[in-house]
Amino acid sequence: MNAIEVDLLIVGAGPVGLFGAYYAGVRGLKVAVIDSLSQIGGQVSAMYPEKQIFDIAGFPAISGRQLISNLAEQAAHYDPLYLLGQEAQQLDRVAREGEPDLLVVKTSTGVEISTGAIVITGGIGTFTPRSLPVGEGFLGRGLEYFVPSSAEYTGKDVVIVGGGDSAVDWALMLQPIASSVTLVHRREAFRAHQGSVEQLRATSVRIVTNAQVMTATGGDQLEGIEITINGESEPHRLPCQKLVAALGFTANLGPLRDWGLQLHDNRHLVVDSMMRTNVAGIFSAGDITDYAGKVRLIAVGFGEVATAVNNAAVHLDPAAQLFPGHSTDNPASEPVLA
């Protein structure tokens, strides 16, 4: 799959991008969604999958994981193409007579995507997990930076490294099914929400603070680690078949900086009321955008991406109506029951 042709390319598979994929389907557009992460969900999946979100319309409370699952199910009705674990890099433009220019995006894995329009929903940019120097050789063989599914942790000795929301959330999620869970944090204080930390302390999770992982051992798969604790001369060896490094992420615009897009504060994309950037055919929505009065909430991003996709549809076909109609008036928008 080295060459792909779609009507619309969405850059970013977070909540806003997933809702955009659904709305592209509503407009009858063939859509691809690209994300540098290996899973959908963006910041929500990477940083607070088990946190309850309280400001999504129609849900008094919903976990980050359930929100992403619901959005993916909603979009799945229109069969979007997901290109995960790769970054949108080079952008080229090909003139077409009587049609909008063709935008050609080359990815970090060599895939070439030809599209008539692009909607950027990349949150705060490309996420790169901060690496754990110890144990990199076991990446994919015990060392992980995400926990998209808990199934493979059943009955395993799990060590989670970090003190933020992701580390605590994943420890809470895995504690009921793992053989053991140990949380190793290099400081005494946690960055995670205090309520979550108190909840964690009430479980069987072993919490080791002022400590660092020093070595990782094993054959084909990870088998154990050694940690040192400040003030103690001897290292502690722990059985460990799953080591989760929840050390946070770095985020930046990356190659998007070379696309000629107007930036605000050197990190947000400036858009107008139609969610258009200054580059013809490229729209944007969500936290990555900026305009007067911008409020960075998922709820706001949902409205922005609906606006962006509908305006992209008109960009692709100037004869098309901007207003898509109400979903309740369109039988084709109803879920297909198995």
C-alpha positions in Angstrom: 0.0 0.0 0.0 2.4 2.7 -1.3 -0.1 4.9 -3.0 -3.6 5.9 -1.8 -6.2 8.1 -3.3 -8.9 9.6 -1.1 -11.2 12.6 -1.1 -10.2 13.8 2.3 -7.1 13.2 4.5 -7.5 13.8 8.3 -4.2 14.4 10.1 -4.7 13.2 13.7 -6.7 10.3 15.1 -7.8 11.9 18.4 -11.4 12.5 19.3 -11.8 15.4 16.9 -10.2 13.5 14.0 -12.4 10.5 14.6 -15.6 12.6 14.6 -14.3 14.2 11.4 -13.9 10.8 9.9 -17.6 10.1 10.7 -18.7 13.5 9.2 -16.7 12.8 6.1 -18.7 9.7 5.6 -21.9 11.6 6.1 -20.8 13.8 3.2 -20.0 10.8 1.1 -16.3 11.4 1.1 -13.7 8.6 1.0 -11.4 9.4 4.0 -8.1 8.4 5.4 -6.9 9.2 8.9 -3.2 9.4 9.7 -1.6 9.5 13.1 2.0 9.1 14.3 0.8 7.1 17.3 0.3 3.3 16.9 -3.3 3.6 18.3 -6.3 5.9 17.8 -7.4 8.3 20.4 -4.6 10.9 20.6 -4.0 12.5 23.9 -7.0 10.8 25.4 -5.7 7.3 24.8 -2.1 8.2 25.5 -2.5 10.3 28.7 -5.8 9.6 30.5 -7.7 6.6 29.1 -9.4 5.7 32.4 -10.1 9.3 33.5 -13.8 10.4 33.6 -14.6 13.2 31.2 -17.6 15.4 32.3 -18.0 18.0 29.5 -19.0 15.8 26.6 -22.6 16.7 25.6 -25.0 14.0 26.3 -22.7 12.1 28.7 -22.8 13.0 32.4 -19.5 11.2 32.6 -17.6 9.0 30.2 -14.1 7.5 30.4 -11.5 8.5 27.8 -11.3 4.9 26.6 -15.1 4.6 26.2 -15.3 7.9 24.4 -12.7 6.8 21.8 -14.4 3.4 21.4 -17.7 5.2 20.8 -16.2 7.6 18.3 -14.5 4.7 16.4 -17.7 2.8 16.3 -19.5 5.8 15.0 -16.9 6.4 12.2 -16.7 2.7 11.3 -20.1 2.9 9.6 -18.3 4.7 6.8 -15.2 2.5 6.8 -12.4 5.1 7.1 -8.8 4.0 6.3 -6.5 4.4 9.3 -2.8 4.9 8.7 -1.3 4.6 12.2 2.3 4.7 13.4 3.4 7.1 10.6 3.8 10.8 10.2 2.5 13.1 7.5 5.6 14.7 6.1 6.2 16.2 2.7 3.4 18.1 1.0 3.3 18.6 -2.8 0.6 20.3 -4.9 -0.5 19.2 -8.4 -2.6 21.6 -10.5 -5.8 20.1 -12.1 -7.8 21.8 -14.8 -11.3 22.6 -13.6 -10.8 21.0 -10.2 -9.1 22.0 -6.9 -5.4 21.2 -6.8 -4.4 17.7 -5.9 -2.6 17.6 -2.6 0.0 14.8 -2.3 1.3 13.9 1.2 4.2 11.6 1.7 4.4 9.8 5.0 7.3 8.6 7.2 6.8 5.1 6.0 6.9 5.9 2.3 3.1 5.9 1.7 1.9 8.6 -0.8 -1.6 9.9 -0.2 -3.3 11.9 -3.0 -6.3 13.9 -1.8 -8.4 16.9 -2.7 -8.5 18.4 0.8 -6.9 18.0 4.2 -8.2 18.6 7.7 -5.6 18.8 10.4 -6.8 17.7 13.8 -3.5 17.0 15.4 -4.2 18.3 18.9 -0.9 19.9 20.0 1.1 18.2 17.3 2.9 14.9 16.9 3.3 12.9 20.1 6.5 11.1 20.8 6.8 9.1 24.0 9.8 9.9 26.2 12.0 6.9 26.1 13.1 4.7 28.9 16.9 4.3 28.3 16.9 1.0 30.2 15.3 -1.9 28.4 14.9 -0.3 24.9 16.1 -3.7 23.5 12.9 -5.2 24.9 10.6 -2.8 23.1 7.6 -4.9 21.8 8.9 -7.8 23.8 7.9 -6.6 27.2 8.6 -2.9 27.2 5.6 -0.8 26.1 4.8 2.9 26.0 1.0 2.5 25.7 -1.6 0.2 27.1 -4.3 0.1 24.4 -5.7 -3.2 25.6 -5.4 -4.9 29.0 -5.9 -8.5 27.8 -2.2 -9.2 27.3 -1.4 -8.2 30.8 -3.5 -10.8 32.4 -1.6 -12.9 34.9 1.7 -11.0 34.3 4.0 -9.2 36.7 3.7 -5.6 35.6 6.0 -2.6 36.4 4.8 0.8 35.5 7.3 3.7 35.5 6.1 7.2 36.0 4.1 9.5 38.2 1.6 11.2 35.9 -2.0 10.5 35.1 -1.2 7.8 32.5 1.0 5.8 34.9 -1.7 5.9 37.7 -4.6 5.2 35.3 -2.9 2.2 33.8 -1.9 0.9 37.2 -5.6 1.1 38.3 -6.7 -0.6 35.1 -4.3 -3.5 35.3 -4.3 -4.2 39.1 -7.5 -6.4 39.0 -6.1 -8.7 36.2 -2.3 -8.7 36.6 -0.5 -11.1 38.9 1.2 -8.1 40.4 1.5 -4.3 39.7 4.4 -2.2 40.9 4.5 1.6 40.2 8.1 3.0 40.2 8.4 6.8 40.4 11.6 8.8 40.7 10.1 11.4 43.0 8.1 11.4 46.2 5.2 13.5 44.9 3.0 12.5 42.0 1.9 14.7 39.0 -1.3 12.6 38.7 -4.6 13.8 40.0 -4.7 13.5 43.8 -7.9 11.6 43.8 -6.5 9.0 41.5 -3.4 8.6 43.7 -5.5 8.1 46.8 -7.5 5.5 44.9 -4.3 3.8 43.9 -3.0 3.7 47.4 -6.1 1.8 48.5 -5.3 -1.1 46.1 -2.7 -3.8 46.2 -0.4 -1.9 43.8 3.1 -1.7 45.2 4.2 2.0 45.0 8.0 2.6 45.1 9.0 6.3 45.1 12.4 7.9 44.9 13.4 5.0 42.7 14.7 4.3 39.2 14.9 1.3 36.9 18.5 0.4 36.3 18.5 -2.8 34.3 16.2 -5.1 32.4 16.9 -8.8 31.8 15.5 -11.7 29.9 15.9 -13.7 26.7 13.4 -13.4 23.9 11.0 -11.7 26.3 11.5 -9.5 29.3 11.7 -11.4 32.6 12.8 -9.0 35.3 14.2 -5.6 36.2 16.4 -4.1 38.9 15.6 -0.8 40.6 17.5 1.4 42.9 15.9 3.4 45.7 17.5 6.6 47.0 19.4 6.0 50.2 19.7 2.2 49.8 22.9 0.7 48.6 21.6 -2.6 47.3 19.3 -2.8 44.1 16.0 -4.5 44.3 15.2 -7.2 41.7 11.5 -7.5 40.6 9.9 -10.1 38.3 8.6 -8.3 35.3 7.1 -9.6 32.1 5.5 -6.2 31.2 7.3 -2.9 31.7 5.2 0.2 30.9 7.1 3.4 30.5 4.6 6.2 31.2 7.1 9.1 31.2 5.1 11.5 29.2 5.3 12.7 25.7 6.9 15.5 23.6 4.7 17.2 21.1 5.5 19.5 18.2 4.2 20.4 14.7 7.1 18.5 13.1 7.0 18.6 9.2 3.7 20.5 9.3 6.0 23.6 9.8 7.2 23.2 6.3 3.7 23.3 4.7 3.5 27.1 4.6 0.8 27.3 7.3 0.3 30.5 9.2 1.1 29.9 12.9 0.2 31.7 16.1 2.6 31.5 19.0 4.7 29.2 16.7 2.5 26.2 17.6 -1.1 26.8 16.6 -2.6 27.0 13.1 -4.5 30.1 12.3 -8.0 29.5 10.8 -11.0 31.6 9.8 -14.7 30.9 10.5 -14.8 28.2 7.9 -11.8 26.5 9.6 -9.7 27.2 6.6 -5.9 27.8 7.0 -4.1 30.2 4.7 -3.2 27.3 2.4 -5.9 26.4 -0.1 -7.5 23.0 0.5 -6.1 22.7 4.0 -8.5 23.1 7.0 -8.0 22.5 10.7 -10.0 21.9 13.9 -9.4 21.1 17.5 -6.7 22.2 19.9 -4.2 22.8 17.2 -6.2 25.7 15.8 -6.2 29.3 16.8 -8.6 32.3 16.3 -10.0 35.1 18.3 -11.9 33.7 21.3 -10.6 30.1 20.8 -11.6 27.7 23.7 -9.6 24.5 23.7 -12.1 21.8 24.7 -13.0 18.5 23.0 -16.6 19.7 22.8 -15.5 22.8 20.8 -13.4 20.6 18.6 -16.4 18.5 17.6 -18.2 21.5 16.2 -15.1 22.8 14.5 -14.4 19.6 12.7 -18.0 19.4 11.5 -17.5 22.9 10.1 -14.2 22.0 8.5 -15.4 18.9 6.8 -18.5 20.5 5.4 -16.5 23.4 4.0 -14.0 20.9 2.7 -16.9 19.1 0.9 -17.7 22.4 -0.8 -14.1 23.0 -1.7 -14.0 19.7 -3.4 -17.3 20.3 -5.2 -18.4 24.0 -5.3 -21.9 22.9 -6.4 -22.4 21.0 -3.2 -24.5 22.4 -0.4 -22.6 23.5 2.7 -25.4 22.3 5.1 -25.4 18.5 5.1 -29.0 18.2 6.3 -30.0 16.6 9.6 -28.9 13.0 10.3 -32.4 12.2 11.4 -33.6 12.9 7.9 -31.1 10.5 6.3 -31.8 6.7 6.6 -28.3 6.0 5.3 -26.9 7.6 8.4 -28.6 5.0 10.7 -26.3 2.3 12.1 -26.4 -1.0 10.3 -27.3 -3.8 12.7 -25.7 -7.1 12.3 
